[in-house]
Amino acid sequence: MNPSITPRVPLFHSGDQVDSAPPQAPQPFRLPPTFGIPNTGPLVSGSLLRSLTVTLPRPPVSEPANAGSSGVWPSIRAAPGGQTSSFHSLLATWRRDSGVTYPGLPSGGFTHTTPPSAPGKPPTDVQKDTSTSLHSVKDRIPATLNPPTCVALPNSLPHPPTDGNNRSVSWPIAPAFPALTQTAPQPVAPTFPAPAADKLPAPPEPVERNEKEEADSEPEIEYEVETILDRELRNGQPYYLIKWKGYAETDNTWEPLECLNCPDLLREFLAQRSAKAGTKSGKRKTKAKPTLSALSMTALPTLPSQPSRESSVREATGASPAASTAPKAVKPALVKTVKVVTADASDKAIRPKAAGVRKAHRATRPPPQRRHALHRGLEAIMAAPLKPNIQAFLALVRNAQGPPISVVNDVDDEGPPTDFTYVDHLIYTAGVPQPDRDALCGCQCPRGCAREFPGRCACRHQDGDEFPYDHNGRVVIEPGYLIVECNSKCACGPECPNRVVQRGMQVKLEIFKTPHKGWGVRAKQTIPKGTFISEYAGEILTFAESLRRGEEYDNIGRTYLFNIDHETADDEDPEYTVDAYHYGNVTHFFNHSCEPNLAVYPVLIDHPHVALHRLAFFATRAIAKGEELTFDYHTDRTGVDAESDGGTGDGVSSVSNDSKLTLQLKCMCGAKKCRGALHAV
Ligand SMILES: C[S@@+](CC[C@H](N)C(=O)[O-])C[C@H]1O[C@@H](n2cnc3c(N)ncnc32)[C@H](O)[C@@H]1O
């Protein structure tokens, strides 16, 4: 799968958002894979060997939940001291003010709350969770509910800035979707042929760099490698002659090893080369001379952080046969001036112009001698066959949505869990209501739900009015608050900035074997704070079924159960639980840390019933490449560290506060503030 080349969803052209366009009727659009939830029917449980119980935070006040709403709208709870007003009066105000008819509204029972404190702040007087769950996401107190007039946006949408040559470089309203909003810089060499329209390189991924780098560097662009034609050493460093997919032979370029991200092709090339060397020993290859046009696209050297590990080279190549046969190379920033560079160009000559990038990569580059040794090691690894356990794991994650997931095991020979099937969606098991899309309510913002005009989007009014995402698609509301994303009934299209979780995972991750916690997951790129990571996928069970399975899982001290209890009062059991033991995605492998870097948010997308909201992991701080991704199994509130919220109780609750916590599972997170035990059973 190659999201940077083939968008997963049809994209609306930004030009659609013209000022004078009349309001349009909601248009049907194809949803990304994660949007659709296939009905897989009841599942047959296999042997149950592990368990994890994770609980969402509960609402601050045990107000009766949405009585009489037929489960159509999510109930919004009153905060302590907050005022409620009936849905009927709101609806009357809304209809009076907007004239908008809103299909599928409940007949009654919907209440909203005016919070006693500033919007966006979590409640401070939450009670402690006494369940056996590991994690909770706290209910959100909605902000003031303005009449949700969903009308066309005014003629003030920002226009894309230009780079001085009248080329659009970004569209500030929704840079979270760069395929739509960002124009790749073009090489200025007059001889450089433009690729066919359908072969245009996709823009960079939104979370490839840290914010400092983003600010002062050129965007990194990925191009697809068609074939590797040749290899030669330049100053002892291997370079490969690349035929780019969609480009003519005259555009072939020589690229250093670290710029290539096509392990299958490399392996194939090296195998063929060594076979040839066996038959034609002694015959030297002629050095190919790069052409001017080929060199007008220069490469940004990025040495893999751990080049001696399998992680650098062993990647699943995605779901589609196309992806597996045509891996891609990291073909970074295009340089805007033509440089005449000879075949033995030094590193310096081929570096991009952006000062920030140059500095960043200089810092990570080892001295030349060491670099050459690393390259030789890397090539040797590539030429070697994969270990069977890694092969099996890569086969398991091959169909994962999003960027390819790599797998590393430097600890032992363990392979993937044998009783686990990789799925990126939720599976509705017996007794769990499927999403009823007819009962969904959508907003009527035909030109997108702009963050600048939250009061105009009906979806925002289910969610306290605050727009959950910034212009980069990063979450800005506090952990534990409900996110209501736009859905298939909304008039806005898939480019709407209020659709982040439903677009699926965009970050590069690696599953790796830890010494003491089983498998874990780490970042293969820097991840800015607020970035959506992935959704907790698996089977949705009734609570009764989760109890039954939980007992079995507890016996082996492993837990994969995550309660959906955002709406559940402290003294109640949740209605449903997600079980990722047998079915799940990369989040199945997320370990616990007492000082985590992820938080779980409840997200409502395509299910009208808040008791069946989804669970989305977001980065709570900037995460470095190579850092393990963890969340706090015992965060029964918001995922915010207890001390960072002033000890108000909105963050991590203490182990000692939960009578059911045991020291059965020793925590191996290694954090300075490790509490010593996992809230596992
Ligand atoms: C959701 S699974 C995480 C993935 C798991 N490591 C695996 O290999 O499948 C939860 C289990 O991982 C282990 N685990 C997670 N975090 C841990 C930690 N900080 N210390 C010790 N064990 C941990 C425990 O066995 C726990 O029940």
The ligand as an SDF file (V2000), in Angstrom:
LIG
                    3D

 27 29  0  0  0  0  0  0  0  0999 V2000
   -1.8580   -5.6440   25.0490 C   0  0  0  0  0  0  0  0  0  0  0  0
   -0.6130   -6.7350   25.4080 S   0  0  0  0  0  0  0  0  0  0  0  0
    0.7550   -5.8920   24.7860 C   0  0  0  0  0  0  0  0  0  0  0  0
    1.4700   -6.7050   23.7800 C   0  0  0  0  0  0  0  0  0  0  0  0
    2.2320   -7.8420   24.3390 C   0  0  0  0  0  0  0  0  0  0  0  0
    3.5380   -7.3870   24.7930 N   0  0  0  0  0  0  0  0  0  0  0  0
    2.3530   -8.9680   23.3620 C   0  0  0  0  0  0  0  0  0  0  0  0
    3.4530   -9.4450   23.1100 O   0  0  0  0  0  0  0  0  0  0  0  0
    1.3440   -9.3880   22.8170 O   0  0  0  0  0  0  0  0  0  0  0  0
   -0.5200   -6.5950   27.1360 C   0  0  0  0  0  0  0  0  0  0  0  0
    0.4400   -7.5450   27.7870 C   0  0  0  0  0  0  0  0  0  0  0  0
    1.7860   -7.2110   27.4830 O   0  0  0  0  0  0  0  0  0  0  0  0
    2.5980   -7.3240   28.6480 C   0  0  0  0  0  0  0  0  0  0  0  0
    3.0330   -5.9890   29.0600 N   0  0  0  0  0  0  0  0  0  0  0  0
    2.6250   -4.8210   28.5340 C   0  0  0  0  0  0  0  0  0  0  0  0
    3.2210   -3.7880   29.1330 N   0  0  0  0  0  0  0  0  0  0  0  0
    4.0230   -4.2950   30.0850 C   0  0  0  0  0  0  0  0  0  0  0  0
    4.8940   -3.7170   31.0600 C   0  0  0  0  0  0  0  0  0  0  0  0
    5.0680   -2.4110   31.1680 N   0  0  0  0  0  0  0  0  0  0  0  0
    5.5450   -4.5620   31.8760 N   0  0  0  0  0  0  0  0  0  0  0  0
    5.3950   -5.8770   31.8000 C   0  0  0  0  0  0  0  0  0  0  0  0
    4.5910   -6.4800   30.8990 N   0  0  0  0  0  0  0  0  0  0  0  0
    3.9070   -5.7080   30.0360 C   0  0  0  0  0  0  0  0  0  0  0  0
    1.7120   -7.9210   29.7070 C   0  0  0  0  0  0  0  0  0  0  0  0
    1.8080   -9.3130   29.6100 O   0  0  0  0  0  0  0  0  0  0  0  0
    0.3370   -7.4720   29.2670 C   0  0  0  0  0  0  0  0  0  0  0  0
   -0.7020   -8.2680   29.7680 O   0  0  0  0  0  0  0  0  0  0  0  0
  1  2  1  0
  2  3  1  0
  2 10  1  0
  3  4  1  0
  4  5  1  0
  5  6  1  0
  5  7  1  0
  7  8  2  0
  7  9  1  0
 10 11  1  0
 11 12  1  0
 11 26  1  0
 12 13  1  0
 13 14  1  0
 13 24  1  0
 14 15  1  0
 14 23  1  0
 15 16  2  0
 16 17  1  0
 17 18  1  0
 17 23  2  0
 18 19  1  0
 18 20  2  0
 20 21  1  0
 21 22  2  0
 22 23  1  0
 24 25  1  0
 24 26  1  0
 26 27  1  0
M  CHG  2   2   1   9  -1
M  END
$$$$
